[in-house]
Amino acid sequence: MKKSRITTILLILIFLAGASLLLYPTVSDYWNSLHQSRAIAEYSKKVAEMKQEDYSQLLAAAQEYNRSLLEKEDRYKMSDEERAEYESLLDISGNGIMGYIEIPGIRVSLPLYHGTSEAVLQVAAGHIEGSSLPVGGKGTHCAISGHRGLPSAKLFTDLDKMKEGDTFSLKVLNETLTYQVDQILVVEPYDMDALEIDPEQDYCTLVTCTPYGINTHRLLIRGHRIETQESGQESRQAQETMETGPGSAGSGETAAVQTIPGGEVLIPLVLVILAAGILIIFCRKRKAGKNKK
């Protein structure tokens, strides 16, 4: 009897370990999606509460910073003083968020933070230091980095699915900057030539690692600024994304999950609980059968 009980416990422990590995990516991605949505909502609320005078000062300071980049020989090297100045620009909440990025083609909505530290890139998109701040205008080239293939968050995992003609938007202060993809490149990790500033252009480039899982090169998705034309339907979709989290509105194949708040987590969890129950019942019946004998 003791041996049978130990066997049952071992089976349950093995099952729970496997279930944990199975559920970790789903649960972690959902948790990070909630964090991202909350950060975006709090940022939007903060922007709505700003006075016009404060907004104008923040925008003017960011534009002046972008102009100063044109005169720097190596804009990717910063002194401590320069970094402190950079981190203060567009930081309306004191936590480093400068806006958020929306990529409708791959159903991504992410907070955008200063810098590309690992702490930032684990949960959000990061503005590459030395590139133009995301306020637009001629002679600017903003670069935004994001991770691919993390088990804990989607982030830029599907960036390779973008194609020329696709659009993405940056929401900074009370402005929406829309860019249309016009160039897709794969370069060496330290090749920065494609991020150079063109005095006559307003560019934004999205950067991530490639090939997937190998990460020996960098995928660059560049867009040029176009006029923002947001229809009522697009506005509703953007609002849904903000309220429910990235990747939660949309396609028919996920519609059943989206009818339940947190369905991405609840459905796999229910299946695991049911399977655990079946396993326990099976073990008990097996034990009862042995006792009868």
RODO-2510 file (C-alpha; in nm, 4 decimals, decimal comma):
residues 293
     n   res          X          Y          Z
     1     m     0,0000     0,0000     0,0000
     2     k     0,2833     0,2373     0,0883
     3     k     0,4541     0,1677    -0,2434
     4     s     0,1291     0,2359    -0,4310
     5     r     0,0878     0,5694    -0,2528
     6     i     0,4432     0,6744    -0,3378
     7     t     0,3829     0,5822    -0,7025
     8     t     0,0659     0,7939    -0,7077
     9     i     0,2459     1,0928    -0,5561
    10     l     0,5309     1,0613    -0,8047
    11     l     0,2872     1,0457    -1,0977
    12     i     0,1091     1,3577    -0,9752
    13     l     0,4370     1,5454    -0,9219
    14     i     0,5603     1,4518    -1,2700
    15     f     0,2295     1,5598    -1,4183
    16     l     0,2309     1,8928    -1,2326
    17     a     0,5902     1,9604    -1,3413
    18     g     0,4951     1,8980    -1,7036
    19     a     0,1818     2,1098    -1,6705
    20     s     0,3867     2,3960    -1,5243
    21     l     0,6236     2,3877    -1,8206
    22     l     0,3259     2,3805    -2,0567
    23     l     0,1446     2,6696    -1,8903
    24     y     0,4432     2,8964    -1,8186
    25     p     0,4586     3,0714    -2,1601
    26     t     0,0818     3,1295    -2,1687
    27     v     0,0530     3,2559    -1,8123
    28     s     0,3680     3,4676    -1,8336
    29     d     0,2693     3,6260    -2,1655
    30     y    -0,0756     3,7083    -2,0298
    31     w     0,0741     3,8593    -1,7141
    32     n     0,3110     4,0745    -1,9190
    33     s     0,0235     4,1784    -2,1463
    34     l    -0,1625     4,3060    -1,8402
    35     h     0,1470     4,4992    -1,7312
    36     q     0,1846     4,6494    -2,0790
    37     s    -0,1819     4,7484    -2,1014
    38     r    -0,1720     4,9041    -1,7553
    39     a     0,1427     5,1027    -1,8388
    40     i    -0,0187     5,2338    -2,1590
    41     a    -0,3430     5,3253    -1,9804
    42     e    -0,1557     5,5088    -1,7034
    43     y     0,0555     5,6950    -1,9582
    44     s    -0,2541     5,8011    -2,1552
    45     k    -0,4195     5,9232    -1,8357
    46     k    -0,1099     6,1236    -1,7434
    47     v    -0,1023     6,2849    -2,0892
    48     a    -0,4716     6,3765    -2,0628
    49     e    -0,4031     6,5549    -1,7323
    50     m    -0,1147     6,7631    -1,8704
    51     k    -0,1391     7,1375    -1,9176
    52     q    -0,0773     7,2729    -2,2670
    53     e     0,2189     7,4731    -2,1371
    54     d     0,3885     7,1600    -1,9988
    55     y     0,3196     6,9694    -2,3188
    56     s     0,4740     7,2468    -2,5317
    57     q     0,7862     7,2575    -2,3143
    58     l     0,8373     6,8807    -2,3314
    59     l     0,7934     6,8761    -2,7075
    60     a     1,0271     7,1726    -2,7609
    61     a     1,2982     7,0117    -2,5446
    62     a     1,2733     6,6843    -2,7403
    63     q     1,2910     6,8667    -3,0735
    64     e     1,5970     7,0612    -2,9606
    65     y     1,7618     6,7353    -2,8523
    66     n     1,6975     6,5881    -3,1973
    67     r     1,8540     6,8913    -3,3646
    68     s     2,1626     6,8547    -3,1469
    69     l     2,2119     6,4950    -3,2673
    70     l     2,2826     6,6225    -3,6189
    71     e     2,5955     6,7956    -3,4889
    72     k     2,7381     6,5023    -3,2894
    73     e     3,0201     6,2963    -3,4390
    74     d     2,9264     5,9810    -3,2486
    75     r     2,5724     6,0129    -3,1206
    76     y     2,5728     5,6610    -2,9729
    77     k     2,8353     5,7507    -2,7121
    78     m     2,6959     5,9372    -2,4111
    79     s     2,8566     6,0861    -2,1051
    80     d     2,6795     6,0444    -1,7708
    81     e     2,5538     6,4018    -1,7987
    82     e     2,4206     6,3462    -2,1506
    83     r     2,2493     6,0239    -2,0446
    84     a     2,0803     6,1964    -1,7520
    85     e     1,9506     6,4664    -1,9874
    86     y     1,8298     6,2046    -2,2364
    87     e     1,6443     6,0071    -1,9689
    88     s     1,4644     6,3201    -1,8477
    89     l     1,3201     6,4052    -2,1898
    90     l     0,9583     6,3007    -2,2577
    91     d     0,9505     6,1304    -1,9164
    92     i     0,6180     6,2642    -1,7892
    93     s     0,5634     6,0016    -1,5200
    94     g     0,9152     5,9534    -1,3838
    95     n     0,9336     5,5824    -1,4718
    96     g     1,1029     5,6123    -1,8116
    97     i     0,8026     5,5598    -2,0376
    98     m     0,7988     5,8009    -2,3332
    99     g     0,4929     5,6703    -2,5170
   100     y     0,3806     5,3497    -2,6812
   101     i     0,3956     5,1752    -3,0165
   102     e     0,1116     5,0061    -3,2043
   103     i     0,1703     4,7600    -3,4908
   104     p    -0,1760     4,6541    -3,6116
   105     g    -0,0456     4,4067    -3,8709
   106     i     0,0973     4,1797    -3,6006
   107     r    -0,1408     4,2868    -3,3244
   108     v     0,1189     4,4434    -3,0979
   109     s     0,0800     4,7330    -2,8567
   110     l     0,3786     4,7996    -2,6314
   111     p     0,4962     5,0710    -2,3925
   112     l     0,8068     5,2508    -2,5160
   113     y     1,0801     5,3237    -2,2612
   114     h     1,4110     5,5076    -2,2642
   115     g     1,7061     5,2839    -2,3457
   116     t     1,7480     4,9171    -2,4237
   117     s     1,8428     4,7661    -2,0895
   118     e     1,7466     4,4031    -2,0360
   119     a     1,4931     4,5117    -1,7730
   120     v     1,3139     4,7184    -2,0385
   121     l     1,3361     4,4676    -2,3235
   122     q     1,1970     4,1828    -2,1140
   123     v     0,8570     4,3539    -2,0952
   124     a     0,8419     4,6373    -2,3494
   125     a     1,0021     4,8151    -2,6438
   126     g     1,3102     5,0299    -2,5896
   127     h     1,4193     5,3506    -2,7608
   128     i     1,7766     5,3139    -2,8848
   129     e     2,0001     5,5763    -2,7239
   130     g     2,1574     5,8042    -2,9818
   131     s     1,8666     5,7841    -3,2233
   132     s     1,6142     6,0659    -3,2569
   133     l     1,3459     6,0943    -2,9923
   134     p     1,0019     5,9888    -3,1229
   135     v     0,8503     6,3295    -3,1911
   136     g     0,8850     6,3318    -3,5698
   137     g     0,9984     6,6073    -3,8017
   138     k     1,2457     6,6350    -4,0885
   139     g     1,5969     6,5247    -4,0070
   140     t     1,4904     6,2628    -3,7513
   141     h     1,5410     5,8873    -3,7398
   142     c     1,3993     5,7158    -3,4336
   143     a     1,5091     5,3562    -3,3657
   144     i     1,3103     5,1195    -3,1444
   145     s     1,4313     4,7803    -3,0251
   146     g     1,2372     4,4773    -2,9035
   147     h     1,3085     4,1140    -2,8193
   148     r     1,1902     3,8109    -3,0168
   149     g     1,1205     3,4593    -2,9000
   150     l     1,0906     3,5172    -2,5259
   151     p     0,8783     3,2479    -2,3581
   152     s     0,7443     3,5144    -2,1219
   153     a     0,6230     3,7775    -2,3714
   154     k     0,5356     3,8157    -2,7400
   155     l     0,6964     4,1598    -2,7947
   156     f     0,8596     4,1750    -3,1449
   157     t     0,8407     3,7983    -3,2078
   158     d     0,6279     3,8423    -3,5232
   159     l     0,8161     4,1426    -3,6604
   160     d     0,9460     3,9326    -3,9507
   161     k     0,5856     3,9026    -4,0759
   162     m     0,5744     4,2723    -4,1621
   163     k     0,6061     4,3715    -4,5261
   164     e     0,6573     4,6891    -4,7248
   165     g     0,3455     4,9042    -4,7195
   166     d     0,2462     4,8017    -4,3649
   167     t     0,2061     5,0784    -4,1093
   168     f     0,2828     5,1277    -3,7419
   169     s     0,2207     5,4180    -3,5062
   170     l     0,3943     5,5880    -3,2168
   171     k     0,1750     5,7541    -2,9541
   172     v     0,3851     6,0195    -2,7823
   173     l     0,2338     6,2913    -2,5633
   174     n    -0,0894     6,3771    -2,7467
   175     e     0,0538     6,3078    -3,0919
   176     t     0,0118     6,0027    -3,3147
   177     l     0,3029     5,9512    -3,5544
   178     t     0,2273     5,7017    -3,8318
   179     y     0,4975     5,5352    -4,0407
   180     q     0,4724     5,3203    -4,3533
   181     v     0,7288     5,0453    -4,4057
   182     d     0,9524     5,1192    -4,7060
   183     q     1,2641     4,9135    -4,6326
   184     i     1,3415     4,5767    -4,4719
   185     l     1,7048     4,4833    -4,4087
   186     v     1,9072     4,2173    -4,2296
   187     v     2,2418     4,3481    -4,1021
   188     e     2,5290     4,2577    -3,8716
   189     p     2,4676     4,3386    -3,5013
   190     y     2,6934     4,6454    -3,4955
   191     d     2,6147     4,7795    -3,8426
   192     m     2,4476     5,1147    -3,7702
   193     d     2,4613     5,2596    -4,1224
   194     a     2,0923     5,1939    -4,1880
   195     l     2,0028     5,4066    -3,8842
   196     e     2,1717     5,7208    -4,0148
   197     i     1,9694     6,0427    -4,0110
   198     d     1,8598     6,1870    -4,3454
   199     p     1,8183     6,5669    -4,3118
   200     e     1,5188     6,5559    -4,5479
   201     q     1,3355     6,2558    -4,4021
   202     d     1,1303     6,1548    -4,0993
   203     y     1,2121     5,7870    -4,0364
   204     c     1,1471     5,5303    -3,7669
   205     t     1,3145     5,1875    -3,7664
   206     l     1,2102     4,8832    -3,5641
   207     v     1,4995     4,6576    -3,4636
   208     t     1,5039     4,2973    -3,3441
   209     c     1,7235     3,9872    -3,3539
   210     t     1,7170     3,7374    -3,6398
   211     p     1,7091     3,4509    -3,7381
   212     y     1,4557     3,3419    -3,4793
   213     g     1,6260     3,1600    -3,1929
   214     i     1,9754     3,2079    -3,3387
   215     n     2,0034     3,5886    -3,3175
   216     t     2,3254     3,6351    -3,5126
   217     h     2,1932     3,9332    -3,7107
   218     r     1,9501     4,2228    -3,6782
   219     l     1,6226     4,2692    -3,8645
   220     l     1,5525     4,6356    -3,9455
   221     i     1,2008     4,7433    -4,0444
   222     r     1,2144     5,1076    -4,1561
   223     g     0,9146     5,3302    -4,2108
   224     h     0,8747     5,6859    -4,3402
   225     r     0,6269     5,9259    -4,1856
   226     i     0,2828     5,9509    -4,3435
   227     e    -0,0309     6,1381    -4,2497
   228     t    -0,2275     5,9715    -3,9718
   229     q    -0,5756     5,8750    -4,0859
   230     e    -0,7498     5,6827    -3,8118
   231     s    -1,0999     5,5647    -3,8991
   232     g    -1,3642     5,5000    -3,6364
   233     q    -1,3114     5,1259    -3,6674
   234     e    -0,9347     5,1588    -3,6200
   235     s    -0,9930     5,3780    -3,3156
   236     r    -1,2183     5,1136    -3,1609
   237     q    -0,9635     4,8403    -3,2307
   238     a    -0,6857     5,0459    -3,0729
   239     q    -0,9022     5,1078    -2,7665
   240     e    -0,9820     4,7353    -2,7365
   241     t    -0,6113     4,6558    -2,7520
   242     m    -0,5403     4,9045    -2,4732
   243     e    -0,8189     4,7685    -2,2515
   244     t    -0,7633     4,3954    -2,2927
   245     g    -0,3944     4,3716    -2,3726
   246     p    -0,1817     4,3103    -2,6790
   247     g    -0,2948     4,0377    -2,9115
   248     s    -0,6383     4,0094    -2,7542
   249     a    -0,8701     4,1548    -3,0104
   250     g    -0,9367     4,0218    -3,3479
   251     s    -0,9217     3,7039    -3,5462
   252     g    -1,1813     3,4313    -3,5599
   253     e    -0,9423     3,1600    -3,4454
   254     t    -0,9101     3,3253    -3,1032
   255     a    -1,2661     3,4567    -3,0738
   256     a    -1,3763     3,1767    -2,8407
   257     v    -1,0965     3,2580    -2,5994
   258     q    -1,1684     3,6308    -2,6089
   259     t    -1,5256     3,5871    -2,4819
   260     i    -1,3804     3,5070    -2,1389
   261     p    -1,1667     3,7663    -1,9562
   262     g    -0,8285     3,5992    -1,9114
   263     g    -0,9344     3,3100    -2,1335
   264     e    -0,5804     3,2610    -2,2598
   265     v    -0,4917     3,1422    -1,9089
   266     l    -0,8202     2,9973    -1,7853
   267     i    -0,8799     2,7488    -2,0667
   268     p    -0,5381     2,5739    -2,0439
   269     l    -0,5633     2,5843    -1,6630
   270     v    -0,9060     2,4157    -1,6659
   271     l    -0,7721     2,1469    -1,9007
   272     v    -0,4791     2,0811    -1,6679
   273     i    -0,7088     2,0564    -1,3633
   274     l    -0,9385     1,8152    -1,5469
   275     a    -0,6430     1,6024    -1,6543
   276     a    -0,5093     1,6015    -1,2972
   277     g    -0,8495     1,4924    -1,1692
   278     i    -0,8664     1,2091    -1,4219
   279     l    -0,5168     1,0961    -1,3234
   280     i    -0,6040     1,0928    -0,9527
   281     i    -0,9283     0,9005    -1,0135
   282     f    -0,7413     0,6493    -1,2280
   283     c    -0,4797     0,5971    -0,9577
   284     r    -0,7453     0,5520    -0,6874
   285     k    -0,9392     0,3004    -0,8954
   286     r    -0,6198     0,1115    -0,9617
   287     k    -0,5448     0,1078    -0,5909
   288     a    -0,8995    -0,0050    -0,5048
   289     g    -0,8744    -0,2865    -0,7586
   290     k    -0,5537    -0,4114    -0,5998
   291     n    -0,7104    -0,4008    -0,2514
   292     k    -1,0036    -0,6164    -0,3679
   293     k    -0,7623    -0,8747    -0,4964
***
